Amino acid sequence: MYPLEGIKVVELGTHVAAPTVGRMCAEWGADVIKVEPPKGEAYRTVGITWKLPNKEDNNPILQTHNMNKRSIALDLKTPDGKQALLKLLENADVFITNTRSTALERLGLGYEQIRERCPRLIYATCTAFGLTGPDRDGPGFDTASFWGRGGMLAEWSPAEIIPIRPHPGFGDSTVASAILAGIMAALFKREKTGEGEFLTSSLYGTALWYNFHGLVEAQYPGHEVPISRYQCTQPSATVFKAKNNVAFFFIEQQYDAKMPQIFRMLGLEHHAEDPKFVLVAESRKCMKEVVQVLEREFAEIPYETFDKVFTEMNVVHAKICTPSEALNDPQAWQNNYLEKITLENGSELTVPTSPVQFGSFGAPEHKLAPHLGADTAEILRSIGYSEEAIERMLEAGAAVQHK
């Protein structure tokens, strides 16, 4: 048995955060109904921005967060469309949304507006900046709300460069995990009390939570960011490049004890007895000089040599992989962190799997993301609509059924 079998989830979301929560719930056995406007949510067409196909039978960017769901297309600005959603919520266990709170309230779908009607409902909302404060209604993709405001980019980017612009979706997926944890706790509470719950998280708040290290450090002297790559705490605390421009890092807490032998194994014996290269305290007196020398010398050594030496010396290390390299990493495939699916046009697509695995069942079966309104009529029937009523809604444009 899947852990969420028998749980019905209604998702009113777009892009990444709310749909990711829905995907994970669906993968764990919940019946997830994706509510979309008549023209579909934005992620059905956004793939072209990243030079990806976005045809109905070949829409790869849509798949990762929308597999295993059903789709109903409703015009919530019509009385019939809104009424259909309310009936869905009356029969649901969980409502997930990242629609702005003011928009939900205008539609009569704010939590306080439906609480009495749906007393057992777990209402989970994701916002950009939170429900109060001057930016409560501000728009915020994760580039701005998570990365821009969370402090990480200034912390992580060397002073010598402009901070990077992160690829989209990472912060959204992070907040989705936090929301999912809250939903699980709320379901557990409801088992005891019979009462629903309102829970919220935001991209901004989640960024602050995960950036705890930087926030704590910032409260004490000597932590001014951005920091030069030559102001590292020890020579191994920066990123280096091996031969052929392969970037890597290594982390060693026993630097003083291990570095003499590491230098010998790398063929850099001339550093093995030099205090400024093998003793952290001495290196801090001339860190820029030490790091610049290592940059030049490491650039002549193949990464495979570093990998062999660090593995033998039990040093934490990693090559900085490209997404293409990550897709072909045997460690990912042997742990079922990636899987292949076949799209309707016959092309194959590799997608990441949910990062949580259950011992009671293997990799769950996956259905492709639903077409827009693929299940509209079926879902409406399941909540008591007659064929005549469904036909009237379809003719009036309050609902759309995929043909």
C-alpha positions as CSV (number, residue, x, y, z in Angstrom):
1,M,0.0,0.0,0.0
2,Y,1.2,3.5,-0.9
3,P,1.3,5.8,2.2
4,L,-1.2,8.3,0.8
5,E,-3.7,5.9,-0.8
6,G,-7.2,7.2,-0.2
7,I,-6.1,10.9,0.1
8,K,-7.5,13.3,-2.4
9,V,-5.4,16.4,-3.2
10,V,-6.6,19.4,-5.2
11,E,-3.8,21.5,-6.8
12,L,-4.4,25.0,-8.0
13,G,-0.9,25.8,-9.0
14,T,1.5,26.9,-11.7
15,H,5.1,26.6,-12.6
16,V,7.0,24.6,-10.0
17,A,6.3,25.0,-6.2
18,A,2.7,23.8,-5.9
19,P,2.9,21.3,-8.7
20,T,6.0,19.7,-7.2
21,V,4.1,19.1,-3.9
22,G,1.3,17.6,-6.0
23,R,3.7,15.3,-7.9
24,M,5.2,13.9,-4.7
25,C,1.7,13.3,-3.2
26,A,0.7,11.5,-6.4
27,E,3.8,9.4,-6.4
28,W,3.0,8.4,-2.8
29,G,-0.5,7.2,-3.8
30,A,-2.8,10.3,-3.5
31,D,-5.4,11.1,-6.1
32,V,-4.1,14.5,-7.3
33,I,-6.5,16.7,-9.3
34,K,-4.7,19.5,-11.1
35,V,-7.1,22.5,-11.6
36,E,-6.1,24.7,-14.6
37,P,-7.6,27.6,-16.4
38,P,-9.2,26.9,-19.8
39,K,-5.9,27.8,-21.6
40,G,-3.8,25.7,-19.2
41,E,-1.2,26.7,-16.7
42,A,1.9,28.5,-17.8
43,Y,4.3,25.6,-17.6
44,R,2.5,24.0,-20.6
45,T,4.0,26.6,-22.9
46,V,7.1,27.9,-21.1
47,G,9.4,25.2,-22.4
48,I,10.1,27.2,-25.5
49,T,12.0,29.7,-23.3
50,W,14.6,27.1,-22.7
51,K,14.7,25.8,-26.3
52,L,12.6,22.7,-25.4
53,P,9.7,21.3,-27.3
54,N,6.2,22.2,-26.0
55,K,3.9,20.2,-28.2
56,E,1.0,18.4,-26.6
57,D,2.7,15.0,-27.3
58,N,6.2,16.2,-26.5
59,N,6.4,18.6,-23.6
60,P,9.3,17.5,-21.4
61,I,9.5,20.4,-19.0
62,L,5.8,19.7,-17.9
63,Q,6.5,16.1,-17.0
64,T,8.8,16.3,-14.0
65,H,6.3,18.0,-11.7
66,N,3.0,16.8,-13.2
67,M,3.1,13.1,-13.7
68,N,0.5,10.8,-12.1
69,K,-2.1,13.6,-11.8
70,R,-5.6,14.2,-13.3
71,S,-6.5,17.5,-15.0
72,I,-9.7,19.5,-14.8
73,A,-9.9,22.8,-16.7
74,L,-12.2,25.4,-15.1
75,D,-12.8,29.1,-15.6
76,L,-12.9,30.2,-11.9
77,K,-14.1,33.6,-12.9
78,T,-17.5,32.1,-13.8
79,P,-19.9,31.1,-11.1
80,D,-20.1,27.6,-12.4
81,G,-16.4,27.1,-12.6
82,K,-15.9,28.5,-9.0
83,Q,-18.7,26.3,-7.7
84,A,-17.2,23.2,-9.2
85,L,-13.9,23.9,-7.5
86,L,-15.7,24.4,-4.1
87,K,-17.4,21.1,-4.6
88,L,-14.0,19.5,-5.3
89,L,-12.7,21.0,-2.1
90,E,-15.6,19.7,-0.1
91,N,-14.5,16.2,-1.1
92,A,-10.8,16.8,-0.8
93,D,-8.3,16.2,2.0
94,V,-5.7,18.7,0.9
95,F,-5.7,21.9,-1.2
96,I,-2.3,23.1,-2.5
97,T,-1.9,26.5,-4.2
98,N,0.7,29.1,-5.0
99,T,-1.9,31.5,-6.3
100,R,-1.5,35.0,-4.7
101,S,-3.6,35.3,-1.6
102,T,-5.3,38.5,-2.8
103,A,-6.4,36.7,-6.0
104,L,-7.8,33.8,-4.0
105,E,-9.7,36.2,-1.8
106,R,-11.2,38.0,-4.8
107,L,-12.4,34.6,-6.0
108,G,-13.9,33.7,-2.6
109,L,-11.3,31.0,-2.2
110,G,-9.3,32.3,0.7
111,Y,-8.9,30.0,3.7
112,E,-11.3,32.0,6.0
113,Q,-13.8,32.1,3.2
114,I,-14.1,28.4,2.8
115,R,-13.1,27.2,6.3
116,E,-16.6,26.6,7.5
117,R,-17.6,24.9,4.3
118,C,-14.6,22.6,4.4
119,P,-13.7,22.0,8.0
120,R,-11.5,19.0,7.5
121,L,-9.5,20.5,4.6
122,I,-5.8,20.9,4.9
123,Y,-5.2,24.2,3.0
124,A,-1.5,24.7,2.0
125,T,-0.4,27.8,0.3
126,C,3.0,28.9,-1.0
127,T,3.8,32.6,-1.4
128,A,6.7,34.6,-2.6
129,F,7.4,36.6,0.6
130,G,4.8,35.6,3.2
131,L,1.3,36.6,4.1
132,T,2.1,39.9,5.8
133,G,4.5,42.7,5.5
134,P,5.1,45.3,2.7
135,D,5.8,42.6,0.0
136,R,2.9,40.2,0.9
137,D,1.4,40.6,-2.6
138,G,4.6,40.9,-4.5
139,P,5.3,38.5,-7.4
140,G,8.3,36.4,-6.9
141,F,9.9,33.6,-9.0
142,D,12.5,31.8,-7.0
143,T,15.2,33.9,-8.7
144,A,14.1,36.9,-6.8
145,S,12.3,35.7,-3.7
146,F,14.6,32.8,-2.8
147,W,18.0,33.5,-4.3
148,G,17.9,37.3,-4.5
149,R,16.6,38.0,-1.0
150,G,17.9,34.9,0.9
151,G,21.5,36.0,1.1
152,M,23.1,32.9,-0.5
153,L,24.3,34.4,-3.8
154,A,26.3,37.1,-2.1
155,E,27.7,34.5,0.3
156,W,28.7,32.0,-2.4
157,S,30.0,34.3,-5.1
158,P,33.6,35.3,-5.0
159,A,34.2,39.0,-4.7
160,E,36.0,38.9,-8.1
161,I,32.8,38.1,-10.1
162,I,29.2,39.3,-10.4
163,P,26.9,36.8,-8.6
164,I,25.5,34.1,-10.8
165,R,21.9,34.1,-12.0
166,P,20.5,30.8,-10.8
167,H,18.6,28.4,-13.2
168,P,14.9,28.5,-12.4
169,G,13.0,26.0,-10.2
170,F,15.6,25.1,-7.6
171,G,14.2,27.3,-4.9
172,D,10.6,26.3,-5.8
173,S,11.4,22.6,-5.4
174,T,13.0,23.4,-2.0
175,V,10.0,25.2,-0.6
176,A,7.8,22.3,-2.0
177,S,9.6,19.9,0.3
178,A,8.9,22.1,3.3
179,I,5.2,22.4,2.4
180,L,5.0,18.6,1.9
181,A,6.4,18.1,5.4
182,G,3.8,20.5,6.7
183,I,1.0,18.6,4.9
184,M,2.1,15.3,6.4
185,A,2.1,16.8,9.9
186,A,-1.4,18.3,9.3
187,L,-2.8,15.0,8.1
188,F,-1.4,13.3,11.2
189,K,-3.0,15.9,13.4
190,R,-6.3,15.5,11.6
191,E,-6.2,11.8,12.4
192,K,-6.3,12.7,16.1
193,T,-8.6,15.8,16.1
194,G,-10.7,15.5,12.9
195,E,-9.9,19.1,12.2
196,G,-8.4,20.7,9.1
197,E,-5.5,23.1,9.1
198,F,-4.1,26.2,7.3
199,L,-0.4,26.1,6.6
200,T,1.8,28.3,4.6
201,S,5.4,28.7,3.5
202,S,7.2,31.1,1.2
203,L,10.2,31.1,-1.1
204,Y,11.7,33.9,1.0
205,G,11.2,32.2,4.3
206,T,12.5,28.9,3.1
207,A,15.6,30.6,1.8
208,L,16.3,32.1,5.2
209,W,15.7,28.7,6.8
210,Y,18.2,26.9,4.6
211,N,20.7,29.7,4.7
212,F,21.1,29.4,8.5
213,H,24.8,29.2,8.4
214,G,25.2,32.5,6.6
215,L,22.7,34.3,8.8
216,V,24.3,33.2,12.0
217,E,27.8,34.1,10.8
218,A,26.6,37.5,9.6
219,Q,25.9,38.5,13.2
220,Y,29.5,38.3,14.2
221,P,32.6,40.4,13.3
222,G,34.7,39.4,10.3
223,H,32.0,38.0,8.1
224,E,31.6,40.6,5.3
225,V,30.4,39.3,2.0
226,P,31.1,38.8,-0.9
227,I,34.5,37.3,0.1
228,S,37.5,37.0,-2.2
229,R,38.4,33.5,-3.2
230,Y,41.8,34.3,-1.8
231,Q,40.4,35.0,1.7
232,C,39.4,31.3,2.3
233,T,39.8,29.7,5.7
234,Q,42.3,27.2,4.4
235,P,43.8,26.5,0.9
236,S,41.3,23.6,0.3
237,A,38.3,25.9,0.9
238,T,38.0,27.2,-2.7
239,V,37.3,25.7,-6.0
240,F,40.1,24.6,-8.3
241,K,40.5,23.5,-11.9
242,A,42.3,20.4,-13.0
243,K,43.7,19.8,-16.4
244,N,41.3,20.3,-19.3
245,N,39.4,22.9,-17.3
246,V,37.7,20.4,-15.0
247,A,36.5,22.2,-11.8
248,F,36.5,20.4,-8.5
249,F,36.7,20.9,-4.8
250,F,37.9,19.0,-1.8
251,I,37.1,19.3,1.9
252,E,39.5,18.1,4.6
253,Q,39.1,18.9,8.3
254,Q,42.5,17.2,9.1
255,Y,44.3,19.4,6.6
256,D,47.5,19.7,8.6
257,A,47.8,15.9,9.1
258,K,46.9,14.8,5.6
259,M,48.2,17.5,3.2
260,P,51.9,16.5,3.3
261,Q,51.1,13.0,2.0
262,I,48.5,14.3,-0.5
263,F,51.1,16.6,-2.0
264,R,53.6,13.7,-2.3
265,M,51.0,11.5,-4.0
266,L,50.1,14.3,-6.4
267,G,53.8,14.7,-7.4
268,L,54.1,18.0,-5.6
269,E,56.7,16.9,-3.1
270,H,58.2,20.4,-2.9
271,H,55.2,21.5,-0.9
272,A,55.2,18.6,1.5
273,E,57.6,20.2,4.0
274,D,56.6,23.8,3.4
275,P,54.7,25.1,6.4
276,K,52.7,27.6,4.4
277,F,51.3,24.8,2.2
278,V,50.7,22.2,4.8
279,L,49.8,24.1,7.9
280,V,46.5,26.1,8.0
281,A,47.8,28.7,10.5
282,E,50.8,29.4,8.3
283,S,48.8,29.5,5.0
284,R,46.5,32.2,6.4
285,K,49.5,34.6,6.5
286,C,49.9,34.4,2.7
287,M,46.7,32.7,1.5
288,K,46.6,34.5,-1.9
289,E,50.1,33.4,-2.7
290,V,49.4,29.8,-1.7
291,V,46.1,29.5,-3.6
292,Q,47.5,31.1,-6.8
293,V,50.5,28.6,-6.8
294,L,48.1,25.7,-6.3
295,E,45.9,27.0,-9.1
296,R,48.8,26.9,-11.5
297,E,50.0,23.5,-10.4
298,F,46.7,21.8,-10.1
299,A,45.8,23.0,-13.6
300,E,48.5,20.6,-15.0
301,I,47.1,17.5,-13.2
302,P,44.2,15.4,-14.6
303,Y,41.2,15.3,-12.4
304,E,41.4,11.5,-12.4
305,T,44.7,11.8,-10.4
306,F,43.0,14.0,-7.8
307,D,40.1,11.5,-7.6
308,K,42.4,8.6,-7.0
309,V,44.5,10.4,-4.4
310,F,41.6,11.9,-2.5
311,T,39.7,8.5,-2.5
312,E,42.8,6.7,-1.2
313,M,43.3,9.4,1.5
314,N,39.5,9.4,2.4
315,V,39.1,13.0,1.5
316,V,35.7,14.4,0.7
317,H,35.8,15.6,-2.9
318,A,33.8,16.0,-6.0
319,K,34.1,17.0,-9.6
320,I,31.7,19.8,-10.5
321,C,29.5,18.0,-12.9
322,T,27.4,19.4,-15.8
323,P,23.8,18.4,-15.9
324,S,24.7,16.1,-18.9
325,E,27.3,14.3,-16.7
326,A,24.8,14.0,-13.8
327,L,22.4,12.3,-16.2
328,N,24.9,9.6,-16.9
329,D,26.2,9.1,-13.3
330,P,25.9,5.3,-12.5
331,Q,25.5,6.3,-8.8
332,A,22.2,8.0,-9.7
333,W,20.9,5.1,-11.8
334,Q,21.8,2.4,-9.3
335,N,19.9,4.2,-6.6
336,N,16.9,4.9,-8.9
337,Y,17.4,8.6,-8.5
338,L,16.7,8.9,-12.3
339,E,14.4,7.1,-14.6
340,K,13.4,7.0,-18.2
341,I,9.9,7.7,-19.5
342,T,8.5,7.6,-23.0
343,L,6.6,10.6,-24.2
344,E,3.6,10.3,-26.5
345,N,5.6,11.1,-29.6
346,G,7.8,8.1,-28.8
347,S,10.8,10.1,-27.6
348,E,12.6,9.1,-24.4
349,L,13.1,11.5,-21.5
350,T,15.1,11.1,-18.3
351,V,13.5,12.6,-15.2
352,P,14.5,12.7,-11.5
353,T,12.5,10.6,-9.1
354,S,11.2,11.7,-5.8
355,P,14.2,11.9,-3.4
356,V,12.3,9.9,-0.7
357,Q,12.1,6.1,-1.2
358,F,9.9,3.7,0.8
359,G,11.0,0.2,1.8
360,S,7.5,-1.2,1.4
361,F,7.3,-0.6,-2.4
362,G,9.8,-0.1,-5.2
363,A,9.8,2.6,-7.8
364,P,6.2,3.7,-8.3
365,E,4.6,3.4,-11.8
366,H,4.3,6.7,-13.6
367,K,1.7,8.1,-15.9
368,L,2.6,11.0,-18.1
369,A,1.3,14.4,-17.2
370,P,-2.3,14.8,-18.2
371,H,-3.5,16.8,-21.2
372,L,-5.3,20.0,-20.3
373,G,-8.8,19.1,-19.2
374,A,-8.2,15.4,-19.9
375,D,-10.4,14.3,-16.9
376,T,-12.8,17.3,-16.6
377,A,-16.0,15.4,-17.3
378,E,-15.0,12.3,-15.2
379,I,-14.1,14.5,-12.2
380,L,-17.3,16.5,-12.5
381,R,-19.3,13.3,-12.5
382,S,-17.5,12.0,-9.4
383,I,-18.7,15.0,-7.4
384,G,-22.3,14.7,-8.5
385,Y,-22.7,16.6,-11.8
386,S,-25.2,15.2,-14.2
387,E,-24.4,14.8,-17.9
388,E,-26.7,17.7,-18.7
389,A,-25.0,20.0,-16.2
390,I,-21.5,19.0,-17.5
391,E,-22.6,19.7,-21.1
392,R,-23.9,23.2,-20.1
393,M,-20.6,24.0,-18.4
394,L,-18.6,22.9,-21.4
395,E,-20.9,24.9,-23.8
396,A,-20.6,28.0,-21.6
397,G,-16.8,27.8,-21.3
398,A,-16.9,27.3,-17.5
399,A,-15.1,24.0,-18.1
400,V,-13.0,22.5,-20.8
401,Q,-12.7,18.8,-21.7
402,H,-9.8,17.6,-23.7
403,K,-10.8,16.1,-27.0
